[in-house]
Amino acid sequence: MRTLIALAVWLAASFSCLAADTAAGRWEGRVQVPGFPLQVVIDLDHDAAGAWIGSVIIPELNIKGVQLTDIDVHDAEVSLAIKGALADPQAGPAKFHARLDAANSMAGDFTQAGNSATFSLRRTGRAQVDLPLRSSAVAGEFTASGSASTNSWVTHAM
């Protein structure tokens, strides 16, 4: 009996890890907004620490490489939000809620500003997450708090 319980726990843990791993990749498909279907590309992967990272492309809305937040993969359930773009002051960010299946696809609901539309995506390859740009520190001599004021530099340059 103990062996059977241990085997069941091991299988449940294995399937949970398998589902989490299967969420990583490039997912392409459509959100079925009535009268205005949207092509969508979602890239999901893990960063060096193992946390989920992702980005989204929606060409019809001129969205490319926008970061995904609140990425949660649990068993075959996937949920994520689009950071900033498409956010509504009252309803919050646009969100995807999906279920993975064994055929390398996910389907679910896309919600934005209180509206909902179904979507279906198919894995097309490895993730190509667009990471947020990071700026480097600016040396003191290039800042306005340096020895010369910005105004005197502009005056001398003219």
BAFI-3210 file (N, C-alpha, C; in Angstrom, 3 decimals, decimal comma, padded with zeros to 6 digits):
// residues 158
n [1|2|3|4|5|6|7|8|9|10|11|12|13|14|15|16|17|18|19|20|21|22|23|24|25|26|27|28|29|30|31|32|33|34|35|36|37|38|39|40|41|42|43|44|45|46|47|48|49|50|51|52|53|54|55|56|57|58|59|60|61|62|63|64|65|66|67|68|69|70|71|72|73|74|75|76|77|78|79|80|81|82|83|84|85|86|87|88|89|90|91|92|93|94|95|96|97|98|99|100|101|102|103|104|105|106|107|108|109|110|111|112|113|114|115|116|117|118|119|120|121|122|123|124|125|126|127|128|129|130|131|132|133|134|135|136|137|138|139|140|141|142|143|144|145|146|147|148|149|150|151|152|153|154|155|156|157|158]
n.u [000,821|001,918|003,855|002,276|001,033|003,298|004,143|001,970|002,166|004,691|004,151|002,209|003,748|005,628|004,013|003,136|005,541|006,135|004,018|004,616|007,080|006,232|004,968|006,844|008,149|007,569|004,516|001,913|-000,951|-004,444|-006,523|-009,896|-011,399|-014,490|-015,172|-012,622|-010,174|-007,172|-003,781|-001,491|001,563|003,175|005,853|007,317|009,435|012,074|013,985|017,458|017,294|015,204|012,641|009,530|009,496|008,436|007,184|005,116|003,678|001,585|000,681|-001,390|-002,033|000,245|002,032|004,966|007,177|006,389|006,485|005,476|003,633|002,913|002,989|001,839|002,100|000,517|000,110|-001,769|-002,695|-002,417|-001,683|-001,396|-000,374|-000,429|002,047|001,499|000,797|-002,388|-003,679|-006,352|-007,678|-009,596|-010,203|-007,725|-004,710|-004,541|-005,342|-004,436|-005,863|-005,362|-005,494|-003,303|-002,824|-002,152|-001,360|000,523|-000,690|-002,529|-005,446|-007,971|-009,250|-009,083|-008,921|-009,801|-010,226|-012,736|-013,928|-014,172|-012,617|-012,192|-009,232|-006,735|-003,723|-000,733|002,182|005,157|007,870|011,068|011,243|011,498|012,047|011,616|013,621|013,424|014,813|017,839|019,369|022,658|024,716|025,284|028,174|029,497|030,575|028,980|026,529|024,035|024,724|027,425|030,647|030,324|027,611|024,598|023,499|025,689|027,266|025,624|025,510|028,209|028,604|027,213]
n.v [-001,194|001,274|001,562|001,895|004,353|006,011|005,753|006,956|009,611|010,279|010,052|012,091|014,355|014,181|014,537|017,129|018,601|017,989|019,265|021,941|022,218|021,853|024,197|026,041|027,778|028,922|030,241|030,406|031,887|032,764|035,312|035,390|037,954|039,430|040,365|041,380|039,632|038,733|038,213|036,432|036,087|034,360|034,130|031,981|031,201|030,142|032,095|032,532|031,943|030,254|031,254|032,113|033,810|036,050|037,246|039,158|039,369|041,256|041,901|043,400|045,360|046,789|045,842|044,658|042,535|043,114|042,836|039,995|039,398|038,107|035,351|032,145|028,758|025,849|022,543|021,705|024,202|027,562|030,915|034,404|037,855|040,910|043,255|046,585|047,443|047,597|047,769|048,491|051,174|050,547|047,761|046,593|044,837|043,287|039,845|036,382|033,213|029,843|026,409|023,737|021,179|017,775|017,892|019,839|022,377|025,229|026,590|028,989|031,779|035,231|038,234|041,656|044,898|044,292|042,789|039,668|037,099|034,122|032,136|030,388|028,685|027,393|025,493|026,509|026,358|026,985|029,228|032,768|035,029|038,468|040,410|042,925|046,146|047,296|050,029|051,378|052,642|056,173|058,076|060,423|062,806|063,192|063,972|066,364|067,199|067,382|069,134|071,202|073,191|072,216|074,188|075,896|074,225|073,825|076,486|076,955|075,097|076,037]
n.w [000,000|000,829|-001,115|-003,378|-002,822|-002,702|-005,350|-006,683|-005,743|-006,806|-009,572|-009,877|-009,258|-011,323|-013,637|-013,164|-013,350|-015,997|-017,350|-016,718|-018,030|-020,656|-021,247|-021,961|-024,760|-028,176|-029,036|-031,325|-032,827|-032,898|-031,490|-031,129|-031,589|-032,051|-035,341|-035,622|-035,704|-034,007|-034,635|-032,678|-030,933|-028,498|-026,319|-024,062|-021,362|-019,091|-016,792|-015,752|-013,056|-012,934|-012,909|-014,497|-017,613|-020,217|-023,413|-025,703|-028,974|-030,975|-033,931|-035,295|-033,484|-033,229|-031,300|-029,991|-028,489|-025,884|-022,401|-020,455|-017,492|-014,194|-014,722|-014,547|-014,240|-013,731|-013,359|-016,088|-016,549|-017,586|-016,953|-017,611|-017,831|-019,750|-019,606|-019,008|-021,867|-023,392|-020,966|-018,726|-016,849|-014,899|-015,115|-015,144|-016,278|-019,578|-019,983|-020,336|-020,067|-020,072|-021,182|-021,455|-023,907|-024,941|-027,558|-028,260|-028,086|-026,877|-025,425|-024,635|-022,760|-023,518|-021,872|-021,707|-020,631|-019,503|-021,487|-023,276|-025,194|-027,101|-027,571|-029,461|-029,543|-030,994|-030,429|-031,959|-031,904|-030,319|-027,528|-027,988|-026,294|-025,869|-024,081|-021,482|-022,139|-020,732|-019,205|-018,931|-016,264|-016,007|-016,313|-013,934|-015,083|-017,257|-016,434|-015,325|-012,832|-012,781|-013,016|-014,879|-015,984|-017,663|-019,272|-019,813|-021,372|-023,632|-024,571|-025,177|-027,141|-029,291]
ca.u [000,000|002,807|004,489|001,277|000,877|004,533|004,106|000,975|002,744|005,754|003,524|001,587|004,835|006,206|003,102|003,136|006,769|006,002|003,136|005,342|008,072|005,598|004,499|007,943|008,238|006,914|003,120|001,327|-002,346|-005,373|-007,569|-011,097|-012,164|-015,522|-014,950|-011,241|-009,287|-005,814|-002,683|-000,756|002,738|003,578|007,080|007,440|010,652|012,564|015,231|018,555|016,896|014,104|011,343|008,943|009,587|007,750|006,851|004,008|003,611|000,249|000,971|-002,502|-002,069|001,615|002,657|006,059|008,143|005,890|006,712|004,367|003,782|001,998|002,969|001,616|001,867|000,234|-000,410|-001,982|-003,283|-001,469|-002,262|-000,391|-000,899|000,421|002,503|001,336|000,004|-003,782|-004,211|-007,521|-007,552|-010,503|-010,159|-006,357|-004,029|-005,116|-004,901|-004,688|-006,046|-005,389|-005,258|-002,432|-003,214|-001,033|-001,059|001,305|-001,534|-003,215|-006,642|-008,604|-009,902|-008,319|-009,784|-009,234|-011,203|-014,043|-014,370|-013,534|-012,622|-011,460|-008,013|-006,112|-002,330|-000,007|003,630|005,835|009,315|011,679|010,915|012,369|011,568|012,221|013,892|013,365|016,088|018,413|020,348|023,829|024,906|025,902|029,283|029,233|030,908|027,954|025,253|023,879|025,310|028,878|031,243|029,808|026,158|024,095|023,305|026,948|027,693|024,823|025,912|029,525|028,521|026,565]
ca.v [000,000|002,436|001,656|002,433|005,784|006,681|005,782|007,949|010,938|010,486|010,293|013,422|015,341|014,092|015,156|018,564|019,132|017,848|020,333|023,205|022,247|021,946|025,560|026,820|027,728|029,975|029,878|031,288|031,605|033,895|035,660|035,568|039,167|039,534|041,370|041,848|038,595|039,200|037,257|036,554|035,249|034,402|033,407|031,657|030,472|030,347|032,851|031,771|031,519|029,305|031,945|032,281|035,091|035,955|038,463|038,954|040,141|041,344|042,821|044,301|046,449|047,318|045,406|043,716|042,376|043,610|041,849|039,324|039,356|037,202|034,072|031,038|027,474|024,851|021,383|022,065|025,537|028,655|032,260|035,454|039,196|041,762|044,384|047,930|047,564|047,147|047,841|049,335|051,725|049,897|046,301|046,119|044,412|042,239|038,555|035,118|032,029|028,749|025,021|023,014|019,804|016,923|018,090|021,068|023,550|025,759|027,350|029,568|033,078|036,471|039,288|042,997|045,967|043,718|041,987|038,366|036,424|032,866|032,073|029,084|028,833|026,154|025,682|026,485|026,225|027,439|030,594|033,871|036,091|039,799|040,863|044,383|046,841|047,837|051,071|051,332|053,848|057,301|058,621|061,731|063,933|063,332|064,338|067,795|067,513|067,453|070,438|072,216|073,117|071,845|075,416|076,412|073,335|074,116|077,795|076,854|074,236|076,757]
ca.w [000,000|000,874|-002,428|-004,293|-002,503|-003,140|-006,807|-007,075|-005,475|-007,782|-010,878|-009,849|-009,340|-012,664|-014,597|-012,902|-013,949|-017,443|-017,824|-016,621|-019,096|-021,963|-021,482|-022,545|-026,213|-028,961|-029,278|-032,327|-033,151|-033,024|-030,538|-031,955|-031,271|-033,099|-036,374|-035,639|-035,154|-033,767|-034,640|-031,420|-030,708|-027,093|-026,023|-022,643|-021,024|-017,732|-016,702|-015,153|-011,716|-013,047|-012,912|-015,828|-018,314|-021,489|-024,158|-026,634|-030,218|-031,580|-035,041|-035,634|-032,504|-033,166|-030,053|-030,236|-027,401|-024,601|-021,350|-019,790|-016,040|-013,481|-015,433|-013,626|-014,898|-012,719|-014,083|-017,497|-016,570|-017,810|-016,933|-017,735|-018,110|-020,589|-018,807|-019,567|-023,095|-023,332|-019,602|-018,504|-015,498|-013,955|-015,197|-015,026|-017,511|-020,424|-019,452|-021,019|-019,227|-021,060|-020,792|-022,376|-024,204|-025,344|-028,981|-028,420|-028,267|-025,702|-025,786|-023,461|-022,861|-023,452|-021,334|-021,759|-020,372|-019,234|-022,628|-023,340|-026,492|-027,054|-028,382|-029,643|-029,948|-031,253|-030,258|-033,253|-031,741|-029,071|-027,117|-028,400|-025,408|-025,951|-022,716|-021,373|-022,311|-019,502|-019,487|-018,062|-015,455|-016,695|-015,532|-013,347|-015,960|-018,286|-015,817|-015,044|-011,530|-012,956|-012,738|-015,800|-016,095|-018,984|-020,041|-020,331|-022,432|-024,814|-025,037|-025,789|-028,323|-030,386]
c.u [000,871|003,486|003,539|001,078|002,110|004,569|003,126|001,501|003,833|005,185|002,889|002,643|005,455|005,331|003,041|004,364|006,696|005,132|003,855|006,369|007,417|005,058|005,588|007,940|007,612|005,544|002,520|-000,108|-003,160|-006,253|-008,776|-011,948|-013,201|-015,253|-013,516|-010,311|-007,851|-004,828|-001,878|000,427|003,134|004,827|007,180|008,701|010,968|013,807|016,277|018,197|015,733|012,719|010,835|009,165|008,852|007,536|005,775|004,157|002,166|000,370|-000,149|-002,612|-000,698|002,291|003,719|006,991|007,681|005,992|005,413|004,663|002,802|001,868|002,863|001,296|001,690|-000,519|-000,578|-002,596|-002,192|-002,227|-001,128|-001,080|000,095|000,769|002,297|000,418|-001,373|-004,376|-005,377|-007,441|-008,444|-010,369|-008,744|-005,782|-004,836|-004,521|-005,274|-004,836|-006,231|-005,207|-004,409|-003,041|-001,995|-000,604|-000,289|000,443|-002,089|-004,385|-007,263|-009,266|-008,902|-009,286|-009,048|-010,369|-012,620|-014,613|-013,590|-013,665|-011,832|-010,202|-007,524|-004,713|-001,705|001,482|004,312|007,345|009,781|011,306|011,964|011,948|012,343|012,384|013,814|014,753|016,542|019,426|021,500|023,936|025,616|026,969|028,968|029,528|029,891|026,595|025,225|024,494|026,833|029,378|030,723|028,296|025,771|023,950|024,619|027,475|026,933|025,257|027,262|029,497|027,935|027,519]
c.v [001,267|002,650|002,276|003,931|006,560|006,804|006,839|009,365|011,242|010,790|011,674|014,505|015,341|014,774|016,661|019,215|019,071|018,948|021,675|023,318|022,419|023,342|026,422|026,654|028,955|029,452|030,885|030,880|032,875|034,046|036,026|036,747|039,330|040,694|041,856|040,789|039,111|038,041|037,501|035,595|035,449|033,548|033,227|030,842|030,709|031,221|031,978|031,246|030,525|029,931|032,079|033,696|034,931|037,303|038,112|039,862|040,082|042,358|043,821|045,490|047,103|047,021|044,381|043,707|042,912|042,488|041,272|039,275|038,337|035,865|032,958|029,790|026,447|023,703|021,790|023,456|026,601|029,974|033,272|036,775|039,955|043,004|045,700|048,034|046,948|047,178|048,827|049,858|051,022|048,380|045,739|045,646|043,381|040,909|037,404|034,036|030,864|027,400|024,372|021,656|019,048|017,144|019,383|022,275|023,991|026,586|027,881|030,880|034,206|037,525|040,615|043,994|045,415|042,883|040,676|037,781|035,127|032,968|030,646|029,304|027,454|026,427|025,526|026,343|026,674|028,890|031,576|035,113|037,377|040,299|042,377|044,988|047,391|048,896|050,946|052,655|054,917|057,879|060,046|062,908|064,157|063,708|065,824|068,173|067,552|068,868|071,536|072,086|072,766|073,077|075,932|075,525|073,640|075,465|077,723|076,012|074,978|077,729]
c.w [000,000|-000,479|-003,441|-004,071|-002,969|-004,652|-007,312|-006,876|-006,497|-009,166|-010,939|-009,970|-010,727|-013,697|-014,405|-013,528|-015,469|-018,017|-017,796|-017,737|-020,464|-022,247|-022,122|-024,061|-026,856|-029,343|-030,245|-032,615|-033,226|-031,805|-031,380|-031,471|-032,386|-034,059|-036,482|-035,043|-035,083|-033,842|-033,362|-031,421|-029,248|-026,942|-024,512|-022,411|-019,553|-017,791|-016,000|-013,764|-011,742|-013,038|-014,346|-016,339|-019,637|-022,136|-025,173|-027,842|-030,701|-032,716|-035,344|-034,672|-032,327|-031,827|-030,404|-029,037|-026,068|-023,572|-020,811|-018,296|-015,476|-014,205|-014,403|-014,436|-013,793|-013,373|-015,551|-017,637|-016,701|-017,708|-016,972|-018,059|-018,983|-019,788|-019,560|-020,756|-022,891|-021,934|-019,540|-017,076|-014,472|-013,945|-015,063|-016,350|-018,301|-019,969|-020,373|-019,953|-020,184|-020,395|-021,883|-022,682|-024,742|-026,789|-029,239|-028,731|-026,923|-026,199|-024,502|-023,769|-022,704|-022,935|-021,354|-021,586|-020,186|-020,368|-022,652|-024,744|-026,343|-027,901|-028,444|-030,188|-030,119|-031,084|-031,615|-033,135|-030,379|-028,799|-027,611|-027,617|-025,650|-024,523|-022,651|-021,513|-020,969|-019,878|-018,506|-017,309|-016,284|-015,781|-015,098|-014,262|-017,066|-017,719|-015,525|-013,709|-011,587|-012,746|-013,663|-015,882|-017,524|-019,857|-020,599|-021,440|-023,719|-025,393|-025,754|-027,064|-029,511|-030,925]
res [m|r|t|l|i|a|l|a|v|w|l|a|a|s|f|s|c|l|a|a|d|t|a|a|g|r|w|e|g|r|v|q|v|p|g|f|p|l|q|v|v|i|d|l|d|h|d|a|a|g|a|w|i|g|s|v|i|i|p|e|l|n|i|k|g|v|q|l|t|d|i|d|v|h|d|a|e|v|s|l|a|i|k|g|a|l|a|d|p|q|a|g|p|a|k|f|h|a|r|l|d|a|a|n|s|m|a|g|d|f|t|q|a|g|n|s|a|t|f|s|l|r|r|t|g|r|a|q|v|d|l|p|l|r|s|s|a|v|a|g|e|f|t|a|s|g|s|a|s|t|n|s|w|v|t|h|a|m]
***
